[in-house]
Amino acid sequence: MVVTGASRGIGAATAAAVAAAGAHVVLAARDGQALDRVAGWIKDAGGQATPVPTDVSDEAAVARLFAVVAGFGRLSALVCAAGVLTPAPFAKTTSAMWGETLGVNLTGAFLCCRAAFSAMMHAGEGRIVNIASLSGVYATEKVPGLAAYNVSKYGVIGLTEAIAVEGKVHGISAVCLSPGAVDTEMLRRANPALRPGLTPDDVAELIVALLDSPLAAASGANIPLFSNA
Ligand SMILES: NC(=O)c1ccc[n+]([C@@H]2O[C@H](COP(=O)([O-])OP(=O)(O)OC[C@H]3O[C@@H](n4cnc5c(N)ncnc54)[C@H](OP(=O)(O)O)[C@@H]3O)[C@@H](O)[C@H]2O)c1
């Protein structure tokens, strides 16, 4: 299976958890050294991991990632956890900030999901878990400075619904998780004062459970995750 954003935070915890559950996991993110470290921890724990440095917003890089994945046989699952958050007041949100945020969080998920979907169609089965955010959920309280981030996460939730609709006839299920505050570098940089109610391991544990459950009836769902405390 493939986990994006696997160099740290939720993606790294998910990669470790799915590997501990027996999957061979392909680790994708930009920082090759950090990916090597995560792969080392997984291997030391007896698991299988292959790091493939990838910028998910780069279509050619995503094509290279999934070419490597094809060499390992059937693709059972994809977890899209790659993401960026650059806070800025709306009036000061530059086109470059907007483009990068949408490019990684939404287009990156689209490119990875499309590549995985094509591989899974041929196999007649597959599972996709996308990480959105409570910031992308209608009627949750919004934090100022996150216009681009919020829009990208609304998009990921919509993308997941679209994949679920078209995936049904191919045996492909897709669900979205929308966590609140999780104790990661992203949160610590964005809001050092916020006390997170979730750990990366909490999210990873749920993903492992979802990947091991009958998902078809829930395909397209977005699951909000509030504090675990
Ligand atoms: N932490 C929270 O409170 C929270 C809440 C709700 C949702 N989320 C979502 O959860 C996901 C994981 O975030 P996190 O909290 O674990 O943050 P994090 O610790 O900052 O990790 C982000 C991951 O995304 C990767 N990434 C960033 N840009 C990338 C790119 N262009 N191509 C490939 N990988 C890229 C990073 O690796 P490289 O830098 O090595 O590329 C890193 O592995 C994100 O989608 C985030 O929006 C987080």
The ligand as an SDF file (V2000), in Angstrom:
LIG
                    3D

 48 52  0  0  0  0  0  0  0  0999 V2000
   -2.1090   18.1970   12.7380 N   0  0  0  0  0  0  0  0  0  0  0  0
   -3.3800   18.5280   12.7140 C   0  0  0  0  0  0  0  0  0  0  0  0
   -3.9160   19.1240   13.6860 O   0  0  0  0  0  0  0  0  0  0  0  0
   -4.2390   18.1500   11.5470 C   0  0  0  0  0  0  0  0  0  0  0  0
   -5.6300   18.2830   11.6850 C   0  0  0  0  0  0  0  0  0  0  0  0
   -6.4520   17.9540   10.6110 C   0  0  0  0  0  0  0  0  0  0  0  0
   -5.8910   17.4850    9.4330 C   0  0  0  0  0  0  0  0  0  0  0  0
   -4.5370   17.3750    9.3120 N   0  0  0  0  0  0  0  0  0  0  0  0
   -4.0170   16.8720    8.0460 C   0  0  0  0  0  0  0  0  0  0  0  0
   -3.2960   15.6800    8.2670 O   0  0  0  0  0  0  0  0  0  0  0  0
   -2.3250   15.5130    7.2280 C   0  0  0  0  0  0  0  0  0  0  0  0
   -0.9630   15.2390    7.8640 C   0  0  0  0  0  0  0  0  0  0  0  0
   -0.5620   16.4240    8.5610 O   0  0  0  0  0  0  0  0  0  0  0  0
    0.3700   16.3880    9.8550 P   0  0  0  0  0  0  0  0  0  0  0  0
   -0.3710   17.0700   10.9330 O   0  0  0  0  0  0  0  0  0  0  0  0
    0.9180   15.0110   10.0570 O   0  0  0  0  0  0  0  0  0  0  0  0
    1.4890   17.4260    9.3660 O   0  0  0  0  0  0  0  0  0  0  0  0
    3.0680   17.3550    9.2370 P   0  0  0  0  0  0  0  0  0  0  0  0
    3.6540   16.7130   10.4350 O   0  0  0  0  0  0  0  0  0  0  0  0
    3.4860   18.7170    8.8520 O   0  0  0  0  0  0  0  0  0  0  0  0
    3.2530   16.3570    7.9990 O   0  0  0  0  0  0  0  0  0  0  0  0
    2.8990   16.7350    6.7020 C   0  0  0  0  0  0  0  0  0  0  0  0
    3.4020   15.6940    5.7530 C   0  0  0  0  0  0  0  0  0  0  0  0
    3.0640   16.0940    4.4070 O   0  0  0  0  0  0  0  0  0  0  0  0
    4.2380   15.9890    3.6210 C   0  0  0  0  0  0  0  0  0  0  0  0
    4.2010   16.9130    2.4980 N   0  0  0  0  0  0  0  0  0  0  0  0
    4.0820   18.2650    2.5270 C   0  0  0  0  0  0  0  0  0  0  0  0
    4.1440   18.7530    1.2760 N   0  0  0  0  0  0  0  0  0  0  0  0
    4.3060   17.6880    0.4530 C   0  0  0  0  0  0  0  0  0  0  0  0
    4.4460   17.5440   -0.9450 C   0  0  0  0  0  0  0  0  0  0  0  0
    4.4340   18.6000   -1.7870 N   0  0  0  0  0  0  0  0  0  0  0  0
    4.6040   16.2990   -1.4630 N   0  0  0  0  0  0  0  0  0  0  0  0
    4.6270   15.2280   -0.6380 C   0  0  0  0  0  0  0  0  0  0  0  0
    4.4940   15.2940    0.6860 N   0  0  0  0  0  0  0  0  0  0  0  0
    4.3420   16.5250    1.2220 C   0  0  0  0  0  0  0  0  0  0  0  0
    5.3820   16.2860    4.5920 C   0  0  0  0  0  0  0  0  0  0  0  0
    6.6050   15.7330    4.1280 O   0  0  0  0  0  0  0  0  0  0  0  0
    7.7740   16.5170    3.3600 P   0  0  0  0  0  0  0  0  0  0  0  0
    7.8940   17.8660    3.9990 O   0  0  0  0  0  0  0  0  0  0  0  0
    8.9390   15.6160    3.5620 O   0  0  0  0  0  0  0  0  0  0  0  0
    7.3270   16.5720    1.9280 O   0  0  0  0  0  0  0  0  0  0  0  0
    4.9130   15.5310    5.8110 C   0  0  0  0  0  0  0  0  0  0  0  0
    5.2360   14.1700    5.6970 O   0  0  0  0  0  0  0  0  0  0  0  0
   -2.3510   16.8080    6.4100 C   0  0  0  0  0  0  0  0  0  0  0  0
   -3.1470   16.6160    5.2580 O   0  0  0  0  0  0  0  0  0  0  0  0
   -3.0340   17.7970    7.3420 C   0  0  0  0  0  0  0  0  0  0  0  0
   -3.6880   18.8270    6.6300 O   0  0  0  0  0  0  0  0  0  0  0  0
   -3.6980   17.6810   10.3510 C   0  0  0  0  0  0  0  0  0  0  0  0
  1  2  1  0
  2  3  2  0
  2  4  1  0
  4  5  1  0
  4 48  2  0
  5  6  2  0
  6  7  1  0
  7  8  2  0
  8  9  1  0
  8 48  1  0
  9 10  1  0
  9 46  1  0
 10 11  1  0
 11 12  1  0
 11 44  1  0
 12 13  1  0
 13 14  1  0
 14 15  2  0
 14 16  1  0
 14 17  1  0
 17 18  1  0
 18 19  2  0
 18 20  1  0
 18 21  1  0
 21 22  1  0
 22 23  1  0
 23 24  1  0
 23 42  1  0
 24 25  1  0
 25 26  1  0
 25 36  1  0
 26 27  1  0
 26 35  1  0
 27 28  2  0
 28 29  1  0
 29 30  1  0
 29 35  2  0
 30 31  1  0
 30 32  2  0
 32 33  1  0
 33 34  2  0
 34 35  1  0
 36 37  1  0
 36 42  1  0
 37 38  1  0
 38 39  2  0
 38 40  1  0
 38 41  1  0
 42 43  1  0
 44 45  1  0
 44 46  1  0
 46 47  1  0
M  CHG  2   8   1  16  -1
M  END
$$$$
